[in-house]
Amino acid sequence: MFGFLTSGTREFADPLVSARVAAAWLRQLPALDVIGRQQHVMGALDAMRQSRRPVDAARAHAVQYLDAALGTDRRQLIKQYVENYATGPKLADRIWQAVYDLSQGFIFAYQTTLEASLHAPQHARWRGLPPVLFARLLHYYSTDAKLRVFRFERWIPAKWVELHRTYLRASELGFDRVPAVLAGAGPHATQWTAEQEYVYALLVHQLNTGNMTPPELDWAMSQLRAWSRRLSLDAVPRSPEGFFVDVAGKTGLGRRTGNDNGSMLRYLDTTPLAEALERAIAALRGAEISDRGPATVINESRIAILEKVAPSVAPNLNADMRRDPRVACAVAAKVRIGLPRICHELTQGDVVEPSPSTEEIEVFAVSSTGGRRRVPDEHDSLAASLSSFSDPMWQIKDRSVAGLRIAASSGIGQALTLGALVAVRQSDLTDWVVGVVRRLNKLSNDEVEAGMSIIADRLVPVALHALRLPTEEQGFVVDGIDVSTLGARFYGLYLPPPSRPDKPLTVKTLIVPTQEYAEGRRVVLTTGRSIYTLALRHLIEQRADWSWAAVQIVEKKPRL
């Protein structure tokens, strides 16, 4: 699919000279090479950018035709991106870049054709074009926003200025509520106004909460797009609740506080959207009760997504989303991301090892203390605290019993992803804690903040072996272990119970690589005194690269 199958194609000096020429040019491009066709289109749009020829109505129609014809390609690329987000990050990045480049190309093309249409309103061929040009330009701003939210990124102020200026201009000219549709989109295509596209672009940014993955965001945005058609902007607020936007400002939606007023403010009542969302959740729950088949898992996932979306678009927000009180701080920290790095770090010499007289696998009840605090030194200072860590760019911004907000600068936190396994050692505590990234916010290319929930404040790195059937010919015993029964070795984390401050687990659990997990699989764990055969049981949580599962001790033998 990703080869450039361009043999046999005919050269066109200017494929965007008219819709007819654009159609002929597009037909001779490789039908099965989505990214290859996208690159040809980007070349044509770039040639339009560099050309000094004036833009006429025929070229505007050619851009519209190309836009409509590539709709399926864009949807396919987005689908491939979300499908490869977790399993093929490099491929996903390439697909993301292809969609992003295409959206930027169309933003330029529509900006150029829109300017030409507004400067030649008397010409008959331009009549009727401005409403659709405004709507499609705002549509591609929302596409840009969607792609940014996929990566937990935020717009810079200049991009907000562009969006607001485009909508304000459409409003001043009376085109903001004129329904429009692409000429080549087909007879049953849905008509959109510039205002509807603008509102949707604003709402897309509301989903940048940092707690949803691209597949979840993609589904949520498709629902939001349908529901947002019922919304409109008002110069005078309908109720004391809802949102407002400053169309002359440099930010997006803000919640009403009662002190918001001004001639450049527009008000958005999201009550119809919130009601549609509540009805969708009720319908999915009703389907769960009536049908306990394979669709149940999908329904449960969609309910969870909509419950994450609800607070972001609700007209009022009375509930405190934080379960535990948080304390603001500024503490340097060591951070390790991913199971392999965590296991490697915890096996180094600077980690306090458990007492040899205690069989950690047999610990059944451990009091959760949240880590031992360092004894303060009268000569201690922030500089001394930072100097004791090899990576001082990590910092704890606030913390609670069950979570931490970690921040990184200088670009070192760009490897963080939603659902990543993270180990943190705070400079004022002696012990490591391990947690999962639940919320991610990329403030800039250099700064990242993440909210992580702590799943254990006691953890032990362990080496495990898959259990194989013994062979009589090759079996031999070393320290009481039949080594012929030991399969490939892999590393994991043993979490003595109770783990997780929130809803503690009283069972023994292991975190292992996902490729090593299978329910019922037996593994061998060797300690200083004993040899354990463990069975992996039900999953507590699973991600693409790690799985957290309960374990059962099947057999215990002393080491000889």
C-alpha angles and dihedrals in degrees: 000000000000098000120107102243098184101137114125095022121139121234118243118196091207115004092183098057090106141347091256092054091044090054092051091047093049093049092059093053117099107279097207099043104084098172092041090054090047090055091052089051091049088053091053092048091047090051088053089052093052096041119100093206115120115252113245133186092265090059090048089055090049091054090050092049091050090048093053094043093053096050092100091048092053093049091048093050092049089049091051091048095054091043092053097037095101103025103037110026095168093052090044090053091052092050092046090052091050093053091043093051090049093051091050090050092054092045089059093043093052093044089054097045091044092055090049092049093051092050094051105041094142094063112099094221091060093051112119095011103101096070093054092042091053092046095049093046090053089045091059091048087058089048089053089050091049093052091048092050089052086064095039089245127143132219121257116237092257091061091052089051090054092050095047093045092053093050093044091052092050089049094049091051093048095245098111096094100032110117112234138175134185113269093234098040096100134252095282098048116130116251118231131191125218089247092054091051090048093050091048091052089053092049093049089064089053088066091061090101094130095233101092130075122227093261090052092044093049092055093042092051092051090055092044092051092056095044095045092065088082093058128092138180121247132199088211118044118247094207139005089254133068132055140305134202129201104223089196093049139087102241139064133240121343130188117253116254100175093254096079114110139135142118092261095053122103122194127220122198107199096185094113089051093049091049092051089050092051091049090051092052091048091049092050092049090049090052089051091056096047098040123039094175131113091298090067093082091050092048092049090051092050092048089053091051094050091048088056091048096047099075091049096057103026113120090231131028113199101151123088105233093203114093096198131033113261128215119213115231144154106223126157115233146182113236129191120188124206133020097269094052092044093052091047093050095047093052091058122106097255093068118098104240122214117261113277090226091062122076099216093197089060096052105118103172125027123173111239108232100166093238133310114278119230118249105253117245118218088224093048118126138165090261091053090047092052093045091059090065127070094212108041094167089087116085138175110233098182138346143194136182092278105029153025135213107218126189134193133193137191091048096286094123098057090101091066116110133180109274094021118151109239134184118202131190112190119212093236094049131063101213134073121236125200125213147155126253105244099167131030131190123179103200093182140333088285105033127066132173125192134183112215129188114219113236098175139009092189119055136160124198111228137186113227133190127204111241117243131186112267120251119215094210097051103026119121132160127235119180089344094309124118096221092197087071093057116097129189116327123239135169131242143159123257113210112199112216136291094049126169117040091224110067094349119224118229095195128089111258140187132201110214136165109281092236088060096051125098123149110256094016113144123224134179122235119188121200130178093275109016146041114222128196107204130190118213109230136180121345121251094184135347134194133174093271105025139035128199111206141166116249134209125206106235098174139001124195130175119246113245 
